[in-house]
Amino acid sequence: MPDHFDGIIVTAILALAAVMIRSAGMKRGLELIPWPDGLEYAAAGENLAAGRGAVLHFAGYTYPSRYTGGYPLILEFFYRLNGADFRALYASMILGMLSVFGIYMLTRGQFWRLAATVAGLLLALSPVFITYSSLVMSDVPTLFVTICAAVMLVVATSNYVSQLPSWTRMSAWLIFGLFAGFSTIIRPTNVVILVGLMLCVLMVPLERRDLRNLLSAGVAVALGFAIPVAWQLHQNSINLGSAFASGYSWWVPEVYGAGGKTFSIAYLFGPTMPRNPHGNVIVYATTLLGLDGMLGDPGDARYFLYPFAAAAFAIVAFIAILRAPERSAARRLMWFGLGYLAALTGLYCFYVFTDVAFILPGAFILFIAAGAGAAIANRWTREVLRDQNRSASQLAAIAGVIVLDLLLVVSIASEAAVRLSAQPASSAMVESLESLDSSLPRDATVVSNISLQFLDLYLGEEHRFVGLNSLDPGQRFTDYHLHRLYEKRAAGWSGPVPAVVFDREQMSASTADSIASAIDAKKPVFLILAAPESQQYADVLKGELDQMQAKFAIEPVSQNEAIAVYRLSPRD
C-alpha cells in the first residue's frame, strides 16, 4: 500500500509535470489552436454553461458542433465552478496533472515504488502529453477518463471486492461502465475500450464467474455505458435532427459524408494528412517502439510518446507479468490495456488523419508497463549480482539492463533540459482583444476578418459581430466556420448565416446599409483586422478597404503586431 514516502515522490513528480506543462507555453492554448478543434471545444463548453447545449453560438446564431459533448461537459463543470473568466486550457492542465497522479497510483497498486516512479516520470515527460496538456483538445481528458476506468476495473475485479455483497461489486462495474461510456462521448473511437474489457475477462477469468455474476456484471457495465451515450444521442437529436447524425458530416460533408473516405485500407501505407508520406502503420509502429524520431527532422531525433528504452522495458514487463499466473490482478490490467491499445491503434491505422495523440489514451498501459519492466529488470539484476554462480548469458543480460537504464536516464534528462530551456511566448492576439474588450462599448458593432466565434469568446456576445468577408485563406485567425456556412448556402442549404460586408468580391448592399444605419443611430462601429500572413491576402484586404472607404470614413484607433482597430463614420 502507498505510504507517506509515496506522497513525497508523487508530489515531486507532479511539480515536475506542472513545470513541464507550463514550459510548453500557453500561447497556443489561449488562442484555442489548433482550429477549429480548440475553438469549438471552448465554445461548446461555454454554451453548455450558458444553457444552450454543446453547440456553437456566434453573431446571434446557433449551429451544431463538429464534436461530441463529452469534453465540453468537462469544460462546463470548470466554467460553472470558476466563472465565465475561466481559461479552457486550464482544464487540460488540471486533467493532465491528475493523469500523472493516476498513473503513479495505479502502477503503485500493482507493482513497486520504483515502477510507479518511472511510470509517472515517463508520462510527465512525454512530449505529446506535455504539448496536449496545454491545448484545449480532448486527448488528455480522454486519457484521464480512461485511467479512471482502469482503476475501476482493478477495483471491480479485486479479491477484496469479490468478497463483498453483490451490490458493491455491481456498483464498481456500473462506475466502470460510466467512465467507459463517458470516454466514448469524448472520443467516439474510444468505444474500443470494450475490446480491452472483453480480452481481460477472457484471458484472466473473474474470481466469481458463475453465470449469475457474469450476467450481473455485464448488465451493470452496459447500463453505466449507456447513460452518457444516451445523453449524446439526445443532444444529436436536438442539434442535428437525428440521434445518429454527425457534426463532422454537417460541417464537412465532402469528407465525412456518405461519399467521403475517412477510413480506408489505402491509409495503412499510403499518404495521410497532415503531411504524412509514410502511412499510418509505420508512424504508429515506430511510435510504440520509441523510434518515431527517426521519421522526423534528422537534426532533432526526439521521440513523441516515450523513448526506446521505455519501450524495451515495457516489453520486458508484458512478458514477465503475462507469464505469472499468480499475479491475476496485474495480468488482468495488462490484458485490458493491451487489448484497448491494439484496437485503438488498429482503428486509427485506417484513418485519413495521422496524429500520435490519437493513441495517447490507450498508451496509459505502456507507461505502466515501462515502469514495471524497469523495476522487474533491475530487481532481477540485483538478485543475479548477489549470486556467485552467475553465467555469461546472465552477465550479458545485466549489461543490457544497465545500457537501457542509462538510455532511459539520458532520454528523460535531455527532454527535461530541452523543456526547461524553452522560452514560452505570450499571445499578442489574446492580449490585444482583452485590452480592447475593456474599452469597447457594449452596443458596438464589430466588423472583422477574425473568426466571429473567437471574437464572441473573447469580446463577449453583447456586441454585434459582422464578418468582413466569408473567405478562409487558412491563416491563424480567419473564419473557418463562416466560410463553411457560406459554402453550405452556395450548395443549397437554406439556414441562417451571419452577415458579411463582402460576399465574394462585391460589397453587400444590405450589410453596408445596416452598418450605415447603426452609425446614423449614434452607435459605434469598429473595424478590427488581423494582420495578414501572406501578400495575396494583404492585397485582398486592401481592395476591400478601398471599397469601404468609398462609403465610410475609416479612422485609425490603434494598431499592434496582431490587430489594427479602426472606427467607421459617415463619409462627408
Salt bridges, closest charged atoms under 4 A:
ASP3 OD2 - ARG113 NH2 2.90
ASP6 OD1 - ARG108 NE 2.86
ASP6 OD1 - ARG113 NE 3.23
GLU31 OE2 - LYS27 NZ 3.52
GLU31 OE1 - ARG476 NH1 3.53
ASP37 OD1 - ARG66 NH2 3.54
GLU40 OE2 - ARG66 NE 3.77
GLU40 OE2 - HIS481 NE2 2.73
GLU76 OE2 - ARG80 NE 2.87
ASP139 OD1 - ARG187 NH1 2.55
GLU254 OE2 - ARG484 NH2 2.87
GLU415 OE2 - ARG302 NH2 2.74
GLU415 OE2 - ARG419 NE 2.91
GLU434 OE2 - ARG87 NH2 1.84
ASP437 OD1 - ARG442 NH2 3.23
GLU461 OE2 - ARG52 NH2 2.72
GLU462 OE2 - ARG442 NH1 2.29
ASP503 OD2 - ARG489 NH2 3.08
ASP503 OD1 - ARG504 NH1 3.95
ASP513 OD1 - LYS551 NZ 3.92
GLU533 OE2 - ARG476 NE 3.58
ASP546 OD2 - LYS542 NZ 3.34
